[in-house]
Amino acid sequence: MKGLVLCLLFMFYSAILFAEGPERSPFTGDGMEGSGLCGGGLRIKTKTLTWTTAHSECKNLPYKTIEYKKGPNSLHAVYELESHNRRCLFRILVLEYLAPPDGKPAGFEWNITGYGSWKGYKIDDMRDQLSCNLY
């Protein structure tokens, strides 16, 4: 009985410790799209992410936020997809926003780069990535 109680307590505290809350998934958005090879869309929810392009479908996959930096006119977020399907070509997604110096949106301030591997992300391997402007 004592073992069962300890097991339940461990599960409860693990769920709290590793839960994806707003502070761990700081950007959520809906409706950003790309065109050409990047044709599709990006939708980020609190616990799942969808990014589709002409050749890849990463739909409703759980993710964790690896890095997040937000400034007054910028955002940089790195997401690691926690599960994978064969239609999804990416493991790491980097979402960036940089406002123009004059503050007037030009339409291509958002960019997402997908990497097929952690190694490709770390060395910024051009052969292992797809980079897309979003609007």
Rosetta silent file (secondary structure, phi, psi, omega in degrees, C-alpha in Angstrom):
SEQUENCE: MKGLVLCLLFMFYSAILFAEGPERSPFTGDGMEGSGLCGGGLRIKTKTLTWTTAHSECKNLPYKTIEYKKGPNSLHAVYELESHNRRCLFRILVLEYLAPPDGKPAGFEWNITGYGSWKGYKIDDMRDQLSCNLY
SCORE:     score description
SCORE:     0.000 S_00000001
   1 L     0.000  -42.295  179.386    0.000    0.000    0.000 S_00000001
   2 H   -62.855  -37.596  177.844    2.825    2.397    0.870 S_00000001
   3 H   -63.803  -39.634  178.492    4.416    1.624   -2.517 S_00000001
   4 H   -64.526  -43.592  179.163    1.179    2.478   -4.317 S_00000001
   5 H   -62.359  -43.902  178.881    0.908    5.819   -2.493 S_00000001
   6 H   -64.005  -39.762  178.563    4.530    6.671   -3.359 S_00000001
   7 H   -63.598  -44.729  178.870    3.949    5.707   -6.980 S_00000001
   8 H   -64.202  -41.656  177.332    0.834    7.913   -7.202 S_00000001
   9 H   -62.447  -42.613  178.740    2.656   10.842   -5.583 S_00000001
  10 H   -60.995  -45.244  179.868    5.540   10.446   -8.026 S_00000001
  11 H   -63.216  -41.375 -179.534    3.149   10.425  -11.008 S_00000001
  12 H   -62.406  -50.003 -177.816    1.296   13.492   -9.690 S_00000001
  13 H   -70.512  -31.121  175.633    4.443   15.571   -9.167 S_00000001
  14 H   -65.126  -41.669  179.047    5.946   14.420  -12.475 S_00000001
  15 H   -61.704  -39.811  178.545    2.825   15.608  -14.294 S_00000001
  16 H   -68.735  -46.435 -175.820    3.136   19.026  -12.664 S_00000001
  17 H   -63.929  -39.874 -173.889    6.871   19.312  -13.262 S_00000001
  18 L  -103.704   10.326 -179.667    6.800   18.315  -16.937 S_00000001
  19 L   -68.718  145.254  173.731    3.470   19.846  -17.940 S_00000001
  20 L   -85.960  107.435  176.497    3.396   22.213  -20.915 S_00000001
  21 L  -110.501  179.716 -179.078    2.015   25.437  -19.528 S_00000001
  22 L   -56.380  -33.728 -179.373    1.894   28.935  -21.010 S_00000001
  23 L   -73.149  -18.923  179.722    5.403   29.649  -19.737 S_00000001
  24 L  -100.625  -15.634  174.183    6.796   26.601  -21.586 S_00000001
  25 L  -129.666   72.573 -166.425    4.882   27.180  -24.816 S_00000001
  26 L   -71.864  -19.207  178.458    5.003   30.976  -24.906 S_00000001
  27 L  -114.347  124.122  170.457    3.826   31.536  -28.463 S_00000001
  28 L  -128.414  133.771 -178.018    0.524   30.241  -29.693 S_00000001
  29 E  -147.264  170.091 -179.861   -0.827   31.345  -33.001 S_00000001
  30 E  -151.397  134.498  169.588   -3.187   30.346  -35.734 S_00000001
  31 E   100.227    5.932  176.123   -3.469   31.112  -39.394 S_00000001
  32 E   -78.452  139.650 -175.788    0.061   31.912  -40.628 S_00000001
  33 E  -130.893  160.049  173.669    0.627   30.623  -44.152 S_00000001
  34 E  -121.839 -178.859  178.584    3.417   30.185  -46.680 S_00000001
  35 L  -140.672  170.598 -177.280    3.475   29.865  -50.465 S_00000001
  36 H    64.069 -133.382  176.761    5.310   27.883  -53.161 S_00000001
  37 H   -61.228  -23.504 -179.050    7.250   24.962  -51.614 S_00000001
  38 H   -91.714    6.511 -179.417    6.212   26.433  -48.279 S_00000001
  39 L   -56.473  125.468 -176.696    2.529   26.378  -49.238 S_00000001
  40 E   151.961 -143.050 -179.113    0.541   25.267  -46.224 S_00000001
  41 E  -161.885  163.922  177.059    0.223   26.706  -42.771 S_00000001
  42 E  -121.094  128.764  175.628    1.491   26.936  -39.230 S_00000001
  43 E  -136.716  123.046 -179.571   -0.755   26.527  -36.211 S_00000001
  44 E  -117.312  122.978  175.256    0.626   26.386  -32.691 S_00000001
  45 L  -110.753  175.780 -176.114   -1.568   25.390  -29.784 S_00000001
  46 L   -58.966  -37.097 -175.932   -0.607   25.025  -26.140 S_00000001
  47 L  -118.326  -15.446 -178.352    0.235   21.327  -26.460 S_00000001
  48 E  -133.369  159.777 -177.444    0.351   20.554  -30.194 S_00000001
  49 E  -136.083  142.685  174.844    1.778   22.065  -33.324 S_00000001
  50 E  -129.213  125.313  171.528    0.874   21.731  -37.000 S_00000001
  51 E  -135.450  117.133  178.339    3.127   22.832  -39.847 S_00000001
  52 E  -115.853  141.645  173.901    2.288   21.730  -43.375 S_00000001
  53 L  -131.454 -175.679 -179.631    4.233   22.484  -46.557 S_00000001
  54 L   -62.224  -27.482 -175.058    4.024   21.166  -50.110 S_00000001
  55 L  -122.052    4.046 -176.564    6.139   18.121  -49.159 S_00000001
  56 L  -143.690  139.574  178.054    5.715   17.674  -45.402 S_00000001
  57 E  -128.786  100.863  175.009    2.778   17.239  -43.043 S_00000001
  58 E  -104.961   94.400 -171.830    3.504   17.665  -39.339 S_00000001
  59 E  -110.829  126.786  174.304   -0.042   17.586  -37.973 S_00000001
  60 E    49.470   48.013 -179.354   -1.099   17.957  -34.345 S_00000001
  61 E   -96.255  136.923  175.694    2.247   16.803  -32.942 S_00000001
  62 E   -67.623  148.529 -178.103    3.184   17.364  -29.298 S_00000001
  63 E  -142.426  166.224  168.999    6.210   19.591  -28.835 S_00000001
  64 E  -129.824  148.379  179.865    8.401   21.128  -26.188 S_00000001
  65 E   -84.669  118.564 -179.236    9.860   24.599  -26.187 S_00000001
  66 E   -88.615  -39.557 -176.429   13.662   24.394  -26.234 S_00000001
  67 E  -147.331  144.481  178.093   14.416   28.105  -26.437 S_00000001
  68 E  -152.086  122.296  176.657   12.357   31.289  -26.268 S_00000001
  69 E  -134.782  127.503  178.818   13.497   34.890  -26.496 S_00000001
  70 E  -128.067  127.987  175.704   11.149   37.814  -26.945 S_00000001
  71 E  -114.786 -177.715 -178.880   12.194   41.417  -27.393 S_00000001
  72 L   -62.623  -31.380 -178.566   10.170   44.551  -28.089 S_00000001
  73 L  -128.325   22.076 -176.646   10.367   43.970  -31.868 S_00000001
  74 E  -152.536  161.512  174.688   11.468   40.351  -32.138 S_00000001
  75 E  -149.728  139.302  175.811   10.748   36.773  -31.186 S_00000001
  76 E  -138.223  117.213  179.793   12.895   33.635  -31.429 S_00000001
  77 E  -132.611  136.733  177.685   11.414   30.257  -30.427 S_00000001
  78 E  -117.810  124.466 -178.762   12.809   26.761  -30.938 S_00000001
  79 E  -116.370  135.958  173.517   10.411   23.825  -30.746 S_00000001
  80 E  -107.273  124.178  178.141   11.311   20.133  -30.652 S_00000001
  81 E   -74.385  128.419 -174.036    8.623   17.790  -31.958 S_00000001
  82 L   -87.924  -16.342  174.111    8.146   15.035  -29.389 S_00000001
  83 L  -134.340  171.183 -172.019    6.588   12.498  -31.711 S_00000001
  84 L  -145.102  147.877  169.336    6.985   11.833  -35.376 S_00000001
  85 L  -129.630  163.451 -172.149    5.088   10.461  -38.336 S_00000001
  86 L   -70.127  -17.337  177.429    6.499    9.470  -41.718 S_00000001
  87 L   -83.347  -13.729 -179.090    4.871   12.414  -43.509 S_00000001
  88 L   -95.377  120.646 -176.882    6.658   14.918  -41.257 S_00000001
  89 L   -89.860   -2.952 -169.988   10.208   15.672  -42.406 S_00000001
  90 L  -119.499  149.640  175.295   11.183   17.820  -39.414 S_00000001
  91 L  -115.194  -32.182 -177.758   12.255   17.296  -35.795 S_00000001
  92 E  -124.103  133.716  176.061   13.198   20.877  -34.843 S_00000001
  93 E  -122.644  133.442  178.058   11.303   24.045  -35.787 S_00000001
  94 E  -116.660  118.416  179.850   12.685   27.562  -35.345 S_00000001
  95 E  -108.087  129.373 -178.529   10.147   30.385  -35.456 S_00000001
  96 E  -134.050  145.627  174.760   11.413   33.940  -35.750 S_00000001
  97 E  -133.256  132.189  176.469    9.855   37.383  -35.975 S_00000001
  98 E  -139.277  114.349 -179.420   11.762   40.577  -36.679 S_00000001
  99 L   -73.273  145.846  176.613    9.911   43.840  -37.091 S_00000001
 100 L   -62.519  151.585 -178.626   11.237   46.276  -39.711 S_00000001
 101 L   -57.106  -34.007 -179.253   13.299   49.177  -38.307 S_00000001
 102 L   -81.907   -4.218  177.800   10.644   51.714  -39.315 S_00000001
 103 L    81.636   -3.437 -179.250    7.957   49.680  -37.548 S_00000001
 104 L   -93.405  116.908 -179.056    5.814   49.334  -40.688 S_00000001
 105 L   -57.806  135.980  179.144    5.042   45.669  -41.476 S_00000001
 106 L  -105.566   -7.650  176.961    6.284   44.590  -44.904 S_00000001
 107 L   105.083  -14.965 -177.806    4.553   41.209  -44.910 S_00000001
 108 L  -128.015   41.893 -179.350    7.526   38.892  -44.362 S_00000001
 109 L   -79.460  -23.724 -179.134    8.492   39.487  -40.752 S_00000001
 110 E   -94.282  137.651  176.949    7.742   35.885  -39.721 S_00000001
 111 E  -139.629  140.563  173.250   10.061   33.032  -40.697 S_00000001
 112 E  -127.344  137.342  176.281   10.038   29.340  -39.797 S_00000001
 113 E  -123.764  125.967  176.870   12.896   26.921  -40.413 S_00000001
 114 E  -104.073  135.160  177.729   12.411   23.176  -40.084 S_00000001
 115 E  -116.595  139.735 -179.982   15.352   20.857  -39.480 S_00000001
 116 L   -75.945  -17.329 -178.182   15.255   17.106  -40.043 S_00000001
 117 L  -149.567  161.277  176.013   17.606   16.409  -37.148 S_00000001
 118 H   -63.762  -41.243  179.731   19.008   17.880  -33.962 S_00000001
 119 H   -61.896  -44.053  178.093   22.499   17.759  -35.510 S_00000001
 120 H   -58.732  -39.156  177.540   21.275   19.676  -38.579 S_00000001
 121 H   -65.889  -47.456 -175.758   19.863   22.360  -36.306 S_00000001
 122 H   -62.347  -35.942 -179.437   23.022   22.663  -34.206 S_00000001
 123 L  -101.327    5.397 -179.316   25.290   23.156  -37.240 S_00000001
 124 L    52.224   52.220 -176.934   22.648   25.023  -39.298 S_00000001
 125 L   -72.917  114.338 -179.085   22.985   22.484  -42.115 S_00000001
 126 H   -62.212  -27.602 -179.173   21.428   23.915  -45.286 S_00000001
 127 H   -77.690  -11.742 -175.629   20.916   20.361  -46.659 S_00000001
 128 H  -115.234   24.694 -174.825   18.804   19.439  -43.605 S_00000001
 129 E  -144.052  159.588  169.188   16.421   22.391  -43.546 S_00000001
 130 E  -132.776  124.430 -179.340   13.526   24.192  -45.148 S_00000001
 131 E  -114.881  130.142 -173.824   13.164   27.891  -44.399 S_00000001
 132 E  -134.136  138.204  168.792    9.893   29.687  -45.154 S_00000001
 133 E   -79.169  141.819  178.048    8.497   33.184  -44.882 S_00000001
 134 E  -120.881  150.934  177.556    5.072   33.250  -43.280 S_00000001
 135 L  -142.857    0.000    0.000    2.331   35.814  -43.540 S_00000001
